[in-house]
Amino acid sequence: MVGGLFGRLQRRLKGGGLLSRRGRSTHPGQQLQRDSKTRPCGRSHRTSARLATYDPSVPPVDPFAPCELGPVQLSNRILKAATFEGMSPKNVVSPQLIDFHRRMAAGGVAMTTVSYIAVSRDGMGAPAEIYVHEEAADGLGAIVTAVHGEGAAIAAQLGHAGAVGELPHKRAVGPSKGRTITGARVAAISTGGIDEVVAQFAAGARMLRDAGFDAVELHFGHHYLVSSFLSPRWNKRRDEYGGTVANRARLAVRILREVGDAVAGQMAVTAKLNMVDGVHGGLGIAESIEFARIFEHVGVLDAIELTAGGSRANQMYMFRGDAPRKEFEEVLPSSQRLAFRALAPVLFRRYPFEEAYFLPMARRFRQQLSLPVILLGGINTLASINQAMAEGFGFVAMGRALLREPDLIARMRDGSADQGTCTHCNKCMVSIYSGTRCVLDHPEPLTF
């Protein structure tokens, strides 16, 4: 999360109770008939008969046809990826956040994802985030009602940022002690602390379930806490949570099992997993495939979304395109700009943008998994969506393209558009401090 990294840099430069899903009405996005046009998107641990491993001899599915994600019926296979909104200054759902996701739902995506909900205050990675607490419940129910009213499903991304983000109240923890890129101390989380985090994930999943969410996305990527346990770069533990792949997967596996029990088949469960960390000594693709197979075997996940890079050390690896160094420098006090200029090449490296840039790595996972795979990363064209379907991916997830054009999917579906107009300038990264948006079209900060 760029907010956490930038917040750390700034401080361093300064020197220093609704009805459960079973008890509520079915929303329009769930009223799809299970006829010949509604195809399962892949394996479900709950209904093993749905398994349909990729067969290249079978014609690709229509990305705009109804399908299923676990227990949830979706209108198509295109998801709004989690993109941190920065619209919760009081750590609860705001009217602006509701409107943001309402527009995504009205624009044609099958499911929109609220990003990001921390499992605790310590789990936050940036200001203006929602975290799991009682005061957040009513707002979560309101955003569900708004999105369902537009005929779409809604997910929420649930995570613990770990050492990402140095907020005033936050204690930075990781699998092992160390320091962040800006020099802040990271404490090794105790086994008791691990137990608390597992319980917090389960509590967060129950809150989302009771608010009527259709799916929960567990954040196992981007150098956050669970991601750092998976990574040999940051996990140096010598107990049952460190060393072997199985041990490093233990925290994630415990979370999967507890969340599976918490949602009790009433929600789809997905996970966001790093294919590679994008840093020296970090997680590589071979081990990541092993982790994905372990998680699939647990039997809780309905799909897995693949990503790479992260917020602790190499932000731009996951974004690609222009590095908005100048824009970040401009929001700093003048006394800090010279130091930022010196650090910017390390903090914001340059990676050229390519359409569907994670596809080559993601193919290797799709070949090894029967679990549906969600393709993420620089998807801006209908051709890329169709290619993903042709190669057996269950879904595609789109982020920046929809920030600029929330109605892009509806226009692709009706034939009036075949690609988005996002320029990959990444200036939207800076807007998280004033409400995430495409600043080319909406330069003014949001008013809260």
ZAMARGU-4260 file (C-alpha; in steps of 0.2 Angstrom, whole numbers, plus 5000, padded with zeros to 4 digits):
<rodrens>
0) 5000/5000/5000 | 5008/5016/4994 | 5000/5026/5009 | 5010/5016/5022 | 5027/5018/5013
5) 5024/5036/5009 | 5019/5040/5027 | 5034/5032/5034 | 5045/5042/5022 | 5037/5058/5027
10) 5040/5055/5045 | 5058/5049/5042 | 5061/5065/5032 | 5055/5075/5047 | 5067/5066/5058
15) 5057/5058/5068 | 4872/4969/5069 | 4863/4966/5053 | 4854/4951/5046 | 4865/4937/5041
20) 4865/4932/5022 | 4853/4918/5026 | 4841/4930/5034 | 4841/4943/5020 | 4833/4945/5003
25) 4842/4940/4988 | 4849/4954/4978 | 4847/4956/4959 | 4865/4949/4956 | 4860/4933/4965
30) 4844/4930/4956 | 4853/4922/4941 | 4845/4906/4935 | 4856/4891/4935 | 4852/4886/4917
35) 4864/4882/4903 | 4870/4900/4902 | 4876/4900/4920 | 4893/4891/4921 | 4903/4888/4937
40) 4919/4897/4936 | 4929/4882/4943 | 4932/4871/4958 | 4922/4874/4974 | 4927/4864/4989
45) 4909/4864/4994 | 4903/4857/4977 | 4917/4846/4970 | 4906/4841/4956 | 4908/4858/4948
50) 4927/4855/4945 | 4931/4858/4927 | 4950/4859/4924 | 4956/4868/4909 | 4954/4859/4893
55) 4961/4869/4878 | 4950/4859/4866 | 4935/4867/4875 | 4929/4884/4867 | 4933/4899/4879
60) 4918/4905/4889 | 4910/4921/4886 | 4917/4934/4899 | 4900/4942/4900 | 4890/4927/4903
65) 4883/4923/4921 | 4894/4911/4931 | 4897/4906/4949 | 4911/4910/4962 | 4908/4897/4976
70) 4891/4900/4983 | 4889/4917/4974 | 4881/4919/4957 | 4889/4933/4947 | 4883/4942/4931
75) 4900/4940/4922 | 4918/4936/4925 | 4925/4954/4927 | 4929/4960/4945 | 4934/4977/4952
80) 4951/4974/4960 | 4954/4981/4977 | 4962/4998/4975 | 4964/5008/4992 | 4951/5021/4992
85) 4957/5033/5006 | 4939/5038/5009 | 4937/5033/5028 | 4944/5047/5038 | 4934/5041/5053
90) 4939/5023/5050 | 4921/5019/5045 | 4912/5018/5028 | 4909/5036/5022 | 4895/5042/5009
95) 4910/5045/4997 | 4915/5027/4998 | 4897/5021/4995 | 4896/5031/4980 | 4913/5025/4973
100) 4907/5007/4974 | 4889/5011/4968 | 4897/5018/4952 | 4908/5003/4950 | 4893/4991/4952
105) 4882/5002/4940 | 4896/5002/4927 | 4895/4983/4924 | 4907/4974/4935 | 4901/4958/4942
110) 4908/4961/4959 | 4917/4976/4967 | 4930/4975/4981 | 4931/4987/4996 | 4949/4990/5000
115) 4956/4988/5012 | 4948/4983/5029 | 4961/4980/5043 | 4958/4966/5055 | 4963/4978/5069
120) 4970/4996/5072 | 4987/4988/5072 | 4984/4980/5056 | 4981/4997/5047 | 4993/5002/5034
125) 4988/5020/5030 | 4976/5033/5037 | 4958/5034/5032 | 4956/5015/5032 | 4942/5005/5039
130) 4947/4993/5053 | 4936/4979/5061 | 4926/4987/5076 | 4908/4988/5081 | 4906/5006/5074
135) 4910/5000/5056 | 4896/4988/5055 | 4881/4999/5050 | 4891/5007/5036 | 4897/4990/5030
140) 4878/4986/5028 | 4874/5002/5019 | 4888/4999/5006 | 4881/4981/5003 | 4864/4988/5001
145) 4870/5001/4988 | 4880/4989/4978 | 4866/4975/4978 | 4854/4989/4972 | 4864/4990/4956
150) 4864/4972/4953 | 4882/4968/4957 | 4890/4958/4971 | 4902/4965/4984 | 4918/4959/4992
155) 4929/4966/5005 | 4948/4964/5006 | 4953/4959/5024 | 4971/4960/5030 | 4984/4964/5043
160) 4998/4976/5036 | 5011/4971/5048 | 5027/4981/5045 | 5019/4992/5031 | 5013/5009/5037
165) 5020/5018/5052 | 5004/5026/5060 | 5004/5035/5077 | 4995/5021/5086 | 5003/5007/5077
170) 5015/4994/5083 | 5025/4987/5068 | 5026/4968/5068 | 5033/4955/5057 | 5038/4936/5058
175) 5055/4942/5063 | 5063/4958/5070 | 5070/4970/5058 | 5068/4987/5051 | 5058/4995/5037
180) 5066/5004/5022 | 5065/5020/5032 | 5073/5013/5047 | 5058/5010/5059 | 5059/4995/5070
185) 5049/4980/5067 | 5046/4968/5081 | 5044/4949/5080 | 5026/4944/5083 | 5024/4932/5097
190) 5015/4915/5095 | 5002/4923/5106 | 5001/4938/5094 | 4999/4926/5080 | 4984/4918/5089
195) 4976/4935/5091 | 4979/4939/5072 | 4970/4923/5067 | 4956/4927/5078 | 4955/4944/5071
200) 4953/4938/5054 | 4939/4926/5059 | 4930/4941/5068 | 4932/4952/5052 | 4925/4938/5041
205) 4910/4936/5053 | 4907/4955/5053 | 4907/4955/5034 | 4896/4940/5033 | 4883/4948/5045
210) 4884/4964/5035 | 4878/4954/5019 | 4895/4954/5009 | 4896/4941/4996 | 4914/4937/4997
215) 4930/4941/5007 | 4947/4942/5000 | 4961/4938/5012 | 4976/4948/5009 | 4991/4936/5008
220) 5002/4948/4997 | 5011/4964/4995 | 5023/4962/5010 | 5009/4963/5022 | 5010/4952/5038
225) 5004/4935/5030 | 5015/4939/5015 | 5030/4942/5026 | 5028/4925/5034 | 5028/4917/5017
230) 5044/4927/5012 | 5061/4920/5015 | 5067/4939/5015 | 5058/4943/5031 | 5054/4926/5039
235) 5069/4921/5049 | 5059/4912/5063 | 5066/4895/5070 | 5049/4889/5077 | 5034/4881/5069
240) 5031/4897/5058 | 5048/4898/5050 | 5060/4888/5039 | 5051/4876/5028 | 5037/4880/5015
245) 5025/4871/5026 | 5030/4881/5042 | 5030/4897/5033 | 5012/4893/5026 | 5006/4889/5044
250) 4999/4906/5048 | 4990/4908/5031 | 4983/4890/5033 | 4976/4894/5051 | 4968/4910/5044
255) 4960/4900/5030 | 4953/4887/5041 | 4946/4899/5054 | 4938/4911/5041 | 4931/4896/5032
260) 4922/4891/5049 | 4917/4909/5051 | 4908/4911/5035 | 4900/4894/5035 | 4897/4893/5017
265) 4888/4909/5016 | 4902/4919/5007 | 4915/4916/4994 | 4932/4916/5000 | 4947/4921/4989
270) 4965/4925/4993 | 4977/4938/4985 | 4994/4930/4984 | 5011/4936/4978 | 5019/4926/4964
275) 5036/4935/4968 | 5040/4948/4980 | 5051/4959/4968 | 5065/4961/4981 | 5082/4952/4983
280) 5080/4937/4994 | 5061/4937/4993 | 5048/4925/4988 | 5051/4917/4971 | 5038/4909/4959
285) 5042/4891/4963 | 5039/4892/4981 | 5024/4903/4978 | 5016/4889/4967 | 5019/4877/4982
290) 5010/4889/4994 | 4996/4891/4981 | 4994/4872/4981 | 4994/4871/5000 | 4981/4884/5001
295) 4970/4875/4988 | 4972/4859/4997 | 4964/4867/5013 | 4948/4867/5004 | 4942/4884/5009
300) 4946/4895/4994 | 4934/4898/4979 | 4948/4907/4969 | 4965/4914/4970 | 4971/4931/4964
305) 4989/4933/4959 | 4999/4948/4961 | 5017/4953/4964 | 5028/4966/4973 | 5023/4976/4988
310) 5022/4990/4999 | 5036/4987/5010 | 5051/4988/4998 | 5046/4989/4979 | 5030/4998/4976
315) 5030/5000/4958 | 5033/4982/4954 | 5014/4979/4956 | 5009/4995/4946 | 5021/4997/4931
320) 5020/5012/4921 | 5026/5030/4926 | 5033/5032/4943 | 5024/5047/4950 | 5040/5054/4959
325) 5037/5072/4955 | 5019/5071/4961 | 5024/5064/4978 | 5037/5077/4980 | 5025/5091/4977
330) 5014/5086/4992 | 5029/5086/5003 | 5034/5102/5013 | 5048/5111/5004 | 5061/5106/5018
335) 5059/5088/5014 | 5059/5088/4995 | 5078/5087/4993 | 5079/5071/5003 | 5064/5064/4994
340) 5073/5067/4978 | 5088/5057/4984 | 5077/5042/4990 | 5064/5042/4976 | 5074/5031/4964
345) 5074/5017/4977 | 5057/5020/4983 | 5049/5021/4966 | 5058/5012/4953 | 5053/5012/4935
350) 5045/4997/4927 | 5038/5000/4909 | 5020/4996/4907 | 5014/4981/4897 | 4996/4975/4894
355) 4992/4961/4906 | 5010/4961/4913 | 5007/4947/4926 | 5000/4935/4913 | 5017/4926/4909
360) 5019/4922/4928 | 5001/4918/4931 | 5001/4905/4917 | 5012/4894/4928 | 5000/4894/4942
365) 4985/4891/4931 | 4993/4876/4924 | 4996/4869/4942 | 4980/4873/4950 | 4962/4867/4948
370) 4956/4881/4959 | 4950/4896/4948 | 4963/4909/4946 | 4959/4928/4945 | 4971/4937/4932
375) 4976/4954/4938 | 4989/4967/4932 | 4987/4980/4918 | 4971/4973/4910 | 4964/4987/4900
380) 4957/4979/4884 | 4943/4967/4879 | 4956/4957/4869 | 4966/4954/4886 | 4950/4948/4894
385) 4946/4936/4880 | 4963/4930/4880 | 4962/4926/4899 | 4946/4916/4896 | 4954/4907/4882
390) 4969/4902/4893 | 4957/4895/4906 | 4957/4909/4919 | 4942/4910/4929 | 4941/4929/4931
395) 4950/4945/4927 | 4952/4959/4940 | 4953/4977/4934 | 4959/4992/4944 | 4966/5008/4937
400) 4956/5007/4921 | 4940/5007/4931 | 4946/5022/4942 | 4945/5032/4926 | 4930/5024/4918
405) 4919/5015/4930 | 4907/5011/4916 | 4920/5003/4905 | 4913/4985/4907 | 4896/4990/4902
410) 4902/4998/4886 | 4913/4983/4882 | 4898/4972/4884 | 4887/4983/4873 | 4901/4985/4860
415) 4904/5003/4861 | 4922/5001/4868 | 4935/4988/4867 | 4949/4996/4878 | 4951/5009/4892
420) 4958/5026/4891 | 4970/5024/4907 | 4987/5031/4903 | 4996/5022/4917 | 5003/5038/4923
425) 5000/5032/4941 | 4996/5049/4947 | 4981/5041/4956 | 4993/5034/4968 | 4995/5051/4976
430) 4977/5054/4977 | 4974/5041/4991 | 4977/5055/5003 | 4962/5065/4996 | 4951/5051/4990
435) 4957/5039/4976 | 4952/5044/4959 | 4959/5048/4942 | 4967/5065/4944 | 4967/5068/4926
440) 4948/5069/4925 | 4945/5074/4943 | 4960/5085/4949 | 4951/5092/4965 | 4952/5083/4981
445) 4936/5075/4988 | 4927/5084/5002 | 4923/5073/5017
</rodrens>
